[in-house]
Amino acid sequence: MIQASNITLRIGKRALFEDVNIKFTEGNCYGLIGANGAGKSTFLKILNGQIEPTKGEIIITPGQRLSFLQQDHFKYDTFNVLDTVIMGNQRLYDVMKEKEQIYAKEDFTEEDGIRASELEGEFASMDGWEAEANAASLLNGLGIETELHYKKMSELNGSEKVKVLLAQALFGNPDILLLDEPTNHLDLEAIRWLEEFLINFDNTVI
């Protein structure tokens, strides 16, 4: 569950939002509808923490994970495609990389062994062993062929990047999913795949 409580956002003298109270509950799909410039994207950025409201707070059920569609198409240019998708669950990605660093050490210590064991447990609890396969499945569903999965994001064209960032948002079964104009730059086949994915998605979608 994600809730906006008494949200006010002022830009100069203009109040874009004033005392907004709304609750988005589990298992429902919500659409924000309004004219251009009405503040739909801004409201989503308040929900995901990118914009701080003038007043009020966003409340998320403790332990729940929020995921959103990144709009910066150049943010992950130094990473490969598969890693970019897995970063949709940042904690899982961090654990995976820390494990790799520990196992790559030449002077592996007892402390490293203890830490590695802790990380392995957390990694397994997040279904980490299936992470690459799950990421690849999302990419393939959106039309990103397997030969692109290990290329740098900088090597992809704009349409391909959008699909990778969408796969990132969908990765790891987030509890709350925020999608700002997710069909932009998608071909018809990818749109149909996304529709089917969201029909079968059990958590909160906005």
Secondary structure, 3 states (H helix, E strand, C coil): CEEEEEEEEEECCEEEEEEEEEEECCCCECCCCCCCCCCHHHHHHHHCCCCCCCEEEEEECCCCCEEECCCCCCCCCCCEHHHHHHCCCHHHHHHHHHHHHHHCCCCCCHHHHHHHHHHHHHHHHCCHHHHHHHHHHHHHHCCCCHHHCCCEHHHCCHHHHHHHHHHHHHCCCCCEEECCCCCCCCCHHHHHHHHHHHHCCCCEEC
